[in-house]
Amino acid sequence: MKGQRPIYIAALLLLMIPPGADAQDEEPNDREIQIIARNEAKHVRSRQNLTRILRDQPDFWIELQAIAERLTTEPAWLLNVMASESLFNPQARNRLPGQTASGLLQFIESTARSMGTTTAAIRRMSPIEQLRLVEKYLTPFRGRLNSLADVYLAVFRGFSIEGGDASVIAPLGKSKKEQRIYSLNRWLDFNDDGKITKGELALAAFTVGRFQPAAPYTGESPNRDSITLSDQKPEPNRTRSIYVHSLNTQR
């Protein structure tokens, strides 16, 4: 069995990370192409780290699917958010002054303590142990994680907002706190219009992770056997998936 592990992991990666994507009727605009190119290095690093996780803990994928099913959301969306937040580095820590965000989902100290742990302890946890914290954190949002933007918003702001891609999620008002949130995350304001929207949040996550649900989301149990990249036609009110040109994941 031990000798079969590399073969098993390689097969799993082929299911999760296909070598390319089929063109859609609607190709990305110039801004989206620029964002894809800007995030290419992050994408490559995230895939390297994920490969390492799956090599060492192949049950990570099984646990992720089970958690997504219990949360009634998509494994692909969880993967994209973790890729964007930590590049799948379970020991990742925000090094900016005064910041404590740590782990796969970059929990801050107050959030960690509300779940009975600390950021230092999170950085010592295995990826699978961290997945259980991901589920614990997202459980209150169960039933509202209906898009990649919904999942990332729950992580990014700690609440959910109804509405589509144009819904503003930062800054919400002119308070110093809101202005600081925007300032710290201004890189998410892709069109530099002074606000961050749900669509921009989803775009940021997708261009780093580049995982797409294997079938259109129905709101039913999402226990998928595989995940693909951007090969589905978008549904109304769902963040449009992006066709990534000449994507090579065999790095």
WOKA-V741695 format. One record per run of one state. SS is the DSSP state (H for helix, E for strand, L for the rest). FROM is the first residue (numbers start at 1). LEN is the number of residues. Records with the same first field share a line. If there is no record, write none. Layout:
SS->FROM-LEN, FROM-LEN
This chain:
L->1-1, 17-13, 39-1, 57-2, 72-3, 87-6, 94-8, 103-4, 108-1, 115-4, 125-2, 142-6, 157-11, 171-5, 185-1, 189-7, 210-2, 214-13, 229-23
H->2-15, 30-9, 40-17, 59-13, 75-12, 109-6, 119-6, 127-15, 148-9, 176-9, 186-3, 198-12
E->93-1, 102-1, 107-1, 168-3, 196-2, 212-2, 227-2
